[in-house]
């Protein structure tokens, strides 16, 4: 679908050319602004998105409480900031972006009618960005709608069409291609795949935003306690050797589900974590984010999901990405399977409402060691979304045993972003 960012411009101003990072300028910038200016910009994006505004240059006549000339940023009539003076003042904007709490934001630029004389000021410039659920910038195309004039005032609408590329590979994987029992993935077929290397091995993860990676908590070890962020993040290729030869993305912060507690590796409840990167990922045909679950998402038994990873195959650890399609299993079938294993081994494995199973009763196709943290993706209307995370299982691909996955928890992800 398309995200349309509409910018309504009224006042003595013509709409400026727009790009992915839309620019708003005071009238006549970089020439001095005129007295009696009154311009309003109303920014609105669809529900579920926010607007980020960064003021990049400020030169507005200074006055007490900015009562004469000012730039005011509002959300639902609440003033988020009123600015005048010069940007060199550390208390003025430009240091930190302003982020709306919902899908709209308003800018008002007003100047007094008094004659300026030799006291001339340039005004301001600002960049705004449509921010999706994880503060990510998606690919976009700017289209400008013509504006009309009414006396001295100009009014117009600018629309930024942002194409959300999540969950849409450029290469389609064949439904017949079936990791254990899997097939090699072609470049671009699973563009959200991440290779995660840790001091004690490697695992998988999924790109869900330009700076956000979704993975399993089990891969973090005690890193969230020790803040030992020595993970290496690789994206953009299906060949491990090629990726290891390229610069990795560095970790800025790690967010493990607060209820994850698995010291004996028998209770994988809440096996989910988010990794925030120091750098932004540039999306292209081989790197695209995986969509997150919608509010009305469903887990329907026998629905096939897509699992991918660089983990163990039947005989060895691969050097290239593999994938497999496995069906969702009814919870009671999965629970009975785990109970049987528990009775046979005297190991107390836990199966909770935060998990689901997938696989075949006869075995043969499954995720395995080294795939942990990767996504279990379901498809809806030709768009893949993150239904689960590869978590745990008893052996790999054996009859009567299924892979166990963590349900992707939207509340945890939202709270981790605050």
C-alpha positions in Angstrom: 0.0 0.0 0.0 1.0 3.7 -0.2 1.6 6.1 2.6 0.5 9.6 1.4 2.0 12.5 3.4 -0.1 15.6 2.6 1.3 19.0 3.3 -1.1 21.9 3.2 0.6 25.3 2.6 -1.2 28.6 3.0 0.2 32.1 3.1 2.7 34.1 1.2 4.7 31.1 0.1 5.0 28.7 -2.8 5.4 25.0 -2.1 9.0 23.9 -2.3 10.2 20.8 -4.3 10.0 17.7 -2.1 12.0 14.6 -1.8 12.2 11.7 0.7 13.2 14.2 3.3 10.7 16.9 2.6 11.9 20.5 3.1 9.8 23.4 4.4 11.1 26.9 4.1 10.0 30.3 5.3 8.8 32.6 2.5 11.5 33.9 0.2 14.2 31.9 1.9 17.3 32.4 1.7 16.2 36.0 1.2 14.9 37.8 4.3 11.2 37.3 5.2 8.7 40.1 5.1 6.6 41.7 7.8 3.1 40.6 8.2 3.8 37.0 7.2 1.3 34.3 8.3 1.9 30.8 7.0 0.5 27.5 8.2 1.7 24.0 7.2 -0.6 21.1 8.2 1.1 17.7 7.9 -1.0 14.5 8.1 -0.2 10.9 7.6 -2.3 7.7 8.0 -3.1 6.4 11.5 -0.2 4.3 12.8 2.4 6.7 11.5 4.1 9.8 13.0 5.9 12.8 11.7 9.4 13.7 12.5 10.5 17.3 12.1 14.1 18.6 12.2 14.7 22.4 12.0 18.0 22.8 10.2 18.4 26.6 10.1 16.8 29.2 12.3 17.2 33.0 12.0 14.1 34.7 13.3 14.0 38.0 15.1 14.5 37.5 18.9 11.9 38.9 21.2 10.6 38.1 24.7 8.7 34.8 24.6 9.0 35.1 20.8 5.9 37.4 20.8 6.8 39.3 17.6 8.2 36.8 15.1 8.1 33.1 15.7 7.9 29.5 14.3 5.4 27.4 16.4 5.1 23.6 16.2 1.8 22.2 17.5 0.1 18.9 17.9 -3.7 18.9 18.7 -3.4 22.6 19.7 -0.7 21.8 22.1 2.5 23.8 21.6 5.5 21.5 21.2 7.8 24.4 20.7 7.8 28.1 19.9 11.1 29.4 18.4 12.9 32.6 17.5 16.5 33.8 17.6 19.3 32.0 16.0 20.1 28.3 15.9 23.5 28.8 17.4 21.7 29.1 20.8 21.8 25.6 22.3 18.2 26.0 23.5 16.9 26.3 20.0 15.8 23.4 17.7 17.9 21.4 15.3 19.8 19.5 18.0 17.0 17.0 18.5 14.1 16.2 16.1 10.5 16.9 17.1 8.3 13.8 16.8 4.6 14.0 16.8 2.7 11.5 19.0 0.2 10.7 16.3 -0.4 11.2 12.6 -0.4 14.9 12.3 1.6 18.0 13.1 1.2 21.8 12.4 3.7 24.5 11.8 2.8 28.2 12.0 5.2 31.0 10.9 4.1 34.5 12.0 5.9 37.8 11.8 4.8 41.2 13.1 3.6 43.9 10.7 6.2 46.4 11.9 8.7 47.8 9.4 12.1 45.9 9.7 14.4 48.7 8.6 17.9 47.3 8.5 17.0 44.4 10.9 16.7 41.6 8.4 16.3 37.9 9.2 16.2 34.9 6.8 13.6 32.8 8.6 14.0 29.0 8.8 14.4 25.7 7.0 13.1 22.4 8.2 13.1 18.8 7.1 10.2 16.4 7.9 9.9 12.7 7.4 7.0 10.2 7.5 7.9 7.8 10.2 6.4 4.3 10.2 5.8 2.2 13.3 9.5 1.8 14.0 10.7 5.3 13.1 11.9 4.0 9.7 12.1 5.8 6.4 10.8 3.8 3.5 11.4 4.4 -0.2 9.3 7.2 -1.6 8.3 9.2 -4.6 7.2 12.9 -4.3 4.4 14.2 -6.4 3.5 17.9 -6.3 -0.1 19.0 -6.7 -0.6 22.5 -8.3 -1.5 25.4 -6.0 -3.8 28.4 -6.5 -3.5 32.0 -5.5 -6.0 34.2 -3.7 -4.9 37.8 -3.5 -1.5 37.9 -1.8 -1.9 34.4 -0.3 -0.9 31.1 -1.9 -2.4 27.8 -0.9 -1.5 24.4 -2.1 -1.2 20.7 -1.3 2.0 18.7 -1.6 1.7 14.9 -1.3 4.6 12.5 -0.5 3.8 9.0 -1.6 5.8 6.6 0.5 5.8 3.0 -0.8 6.1 0.7 2.2 8.3 -2.1 0.9 8.0 -4.4 3.8 7.4 -8.1 3.1 7.6 -7.9 -0.7 10.6 -9.8 -2.1 11.7 -8.9 -5.6 12.2 -12.7 -6.3 9.4 -15.2 -5.6 10.2 -18.5 -3.9 8.5 -21.4 -5.5 5.8 -23.0 -3.3 7.1 -26.4 -4.3 10.6 -25.8 -3.0 10.8 -27.1 0.3 17.6 -25.7 6.6 16.5 -29.5 7.0 14.9 -30.6 3.7 15.1 -27.1 2.3 16.5 -25.4 -0.8 18.9 -22.7 -1.6 17.4 -19.2 -1.6 18.1 -16.9 -4.5 19.2 -13.3 -3.9 16.3 -11.0 -3.2 13.9 -13.9 -2.3 14.1 -13.3 1.5 15.4 -9.7 1.7 14.7 -9.4 5.5 17.2 -12.2 6.4 20.0 -11.3 8.8 23.1 -13.2 9.7 23.9 -12.6 13.3 27.3 -13.6 14.7 27.9 -13.8 18.4 31.0 -14.9 20.3 29.7 -18.4 20.7 28.3 -19.0 17.3 25.8 -17.6 14.8 22.0 -17.3 14.4 19.4 -15.5 12.4 17.3 -12.4 12.7 15.0 -10.3 10.5 15.1 -6.7 9.4 11.9 -4.9 10.6 13.1 -1.3 10.1 16.1 0.7 9.0 17.7 0.5 12.4 15.8 -2.4 14.0 16.4 -6.1 14.0 14.1 -8.8 15.4 15.6 -11.9 16.8 15.4 -14.5 19.7 16.4 -13.7 23.2 18.3 -17.0 23.5 20.9 -15.7 21.2 21.8 -12.8 23.5 23.1 -15.0 26.3 23.9 -12.6 29.2 24.6 -9.7 26.9 21.6 -7.8 28.1 23.0 -8.0 31.6 26.6 -7.4 30.8 26.0 -4.9 28.0 28.5 -6.9 26.0 27.2 -5.8 22.6 29.8 -7.8 20.5 27.2 -8.9 18.0 27.9 -8.5 14.3 25.0 -7.9 11.9 25.2 -8.8 8.3 22.5 -8.2 5.6 22.1 -8.0 1.9 23.5 -11.3 0.6 22.7 -15.0 0.7 26.4 -16.0 0.8 28.0 -16.1 4.2 31.5 -15.7 3.0 30.6 -12.6 1.0 28.9 -11.0 4.0 31.7 -11.8 6.4 34.0 -10.0 4.0 31.9 -6.8 4.2 31.7 -4.3 7.1 29.1 -5.4 9.7 26.4 -3.2 11.2 27.2 -2.4 14.8 24.8 -2.7 17.7 23.7 0.5 19.6 21.4 -1.2 22.1 19.8 -4.5 22.9 16.2 -5.0 24.1 15.4 -8.4 25.6 11.9 -9.2 26.7 11.8 -8.5 30.5 10.1 -11.8 31.3 12.6 -14.0 29.4 14.3 -16.2 32.0 15.8 -19.4 30.7 18.9 -20.3 32.7 18.5 -24.1 32.2 17.4 -23.8 28.5 14.1 -25.5 29.2 11.8 -22.5 29.4 11.8 -20.4 26.2 8.8 -18.3 27.1 9.1 -14.8 25.8 12.1 -15.7 23.6 12.1 -12.4 21.7 14.6 -9.5 21.5 15.1 -6.4 19.5 18.5 -5.0 18.4 18.9 -1.3 17.5 21.7 -0.6 15.1 24.1 2.4 15.2 23.7 3.0 11.4 20.6 3.0 9.2 20.2 0.2 6.7 19.8 1.3 3.1 17.0 -0.7 1.5 17.4 -2.1 -2.0 16.3 -5.1 -4.0 18.2 -7.5 -1.6 17.5 -5.7 1.7 13.9 -5.0 2.7 12.1 -5.1 6.0 9.6 -7.8 7.0 6.2 -6.5 7.9 4.9 -6.8 11.5 1.6 -8.5 12.4 -1.6 -6.5 11.9 -4.1 -6.1 14.7 -6.3 -8.8 13.3 -3.6 -11.3 12.4 -4.4 -15.0 12.6 -2.5 -18.3 13.1 -4.6 -20.8 11.1 -3.4 -24.5 11.4 -2.1 -26.0 8.2 -1.2 -22.6 6.8 2.3 -22.7 5.4 5.0 -20.4 6.7 8.4 -19.5 5.3 11.4 -20.2 7.4 15.0 -19.4 6.4 18.5 -19.5 7.9 22.1 -20.4 7.7 21.8 -23.2 10.2 22.5 -26.9 10.1 21.3 -29.0 7.2 21.2 -32.8 7.1 25.0 -33.2 7.0 26.7 -29.8 7.5 26.6 -26.1 8.2 25.9 -24.3 5.0 27.6 -21.3 3.6 24.5 -20.0 1.8 21.0 -19.2 2.8 18.4 -21.9 2.7 14.6 -21.9 3.2 11.8 -24.3 3.9 8.0 -24.0 4.0 6.3 -25.7 6.9 2.7 -25.7 8.1 1.3 -24.4 11.3 0.4 -27.2 13.8 -2.6 -27.1 16.2 -1.5 -26.1 19.7 -3.0 -29.3 21.3 -1.0 -31.5 18.8 2.2 -29.6 19.6 1.5 -29.7 23.4 1.0 -33.5 23.3 4.2 -34.0 21.3 6.2 -32.0 23.9 4.5 -33.8 26.8 5.5 -37.1 25.3 9.1 -36.0 24.9 9.1 -34.7 28.5 7.8 -38.0 29.8 10.4 -39.9 27.8 13.4 -37.7 28.8 12.3 -36.4 32.2 13.2 -32.9 30.9 10.7 -30.3 31.8 10.2 -28.4 28.6 7.6 -25.6 28.6 5.0 -24.9 25.9 3.1 -21.6 26.5 0.5 -19.4 24.9 3.4 -17.3 23.6 4.6 -20.1 21.3 3.3 -22.1 18.3 4.6 -25.1 16.4 5.2 -25.8 12.8 6.3 -28.8 10.8 5.3 -32.2 9.5 4.3 -35.2 11.6 6.6 -37.4 9.5 9.5 -34.9 9.9 12.0 -34.3 7.2 11.7 -30.5 6.9 12.5 -28.2 9.8 14.5 -25.3 11.1 17.6 -26.3 13.1 20.7 -25.2 15.0 22.0 -21.9 13.7 18.5 -20.9 12.4 17.4 -19.6 15.8 16.3 -15.9 15.8 15.2 -16.1 12.2 11.6 -15.3 11.1 8.7 -17.5 10.5 6.9 -15.5 7.9 3.3 -15.9 6.8 1.9 -14.4 3.6 -1.2 -12.3 3.3 -2.2 -10.5 0.0 1.3 -11.1 -1.5 3.0 -9.5 1.6 5.0 -11.5 4.2 4.7 -10.6 7.9 6.6 -11.8 10.9 4.4 -14.4 12.6 7.1 -16.0 14.7 10.7 -16.3 15.6 12.7 -19.6 15.4 13.1 -20.5 19.0 13.7 -24.2 20.0 12.9 -27.8 19.3 14.0 -31.4 20.2 16.5 -32.5 17.5 15.7 -31.4 13.9 13.3 -32.8 11.4 12.5 -36.0 13.4 9.0 -37.6 13.0 6.5 -36.6 15.7 8.6 -33.6 16.7 8.0 -30.0 15.6 9.9 -26.8 15.6 8.7 -24.3 18.3 8.4 -20.6 17.5 7.9 -17.5 19.5 4.8 -15.5 18.6 5.8 -12.0 17.7 4.6 -9.7 20.5 3.5 -6.3 19.3 3.3 -4.8 22.7 6.9 -5.7 23.5 8.1 -4.2 20.3 6.2 -1.0 20.8 7.3 -0.6 24.4 10.9 -1.3 23.4 10.7 1.7 21.0 9.6 4.2 23.7 
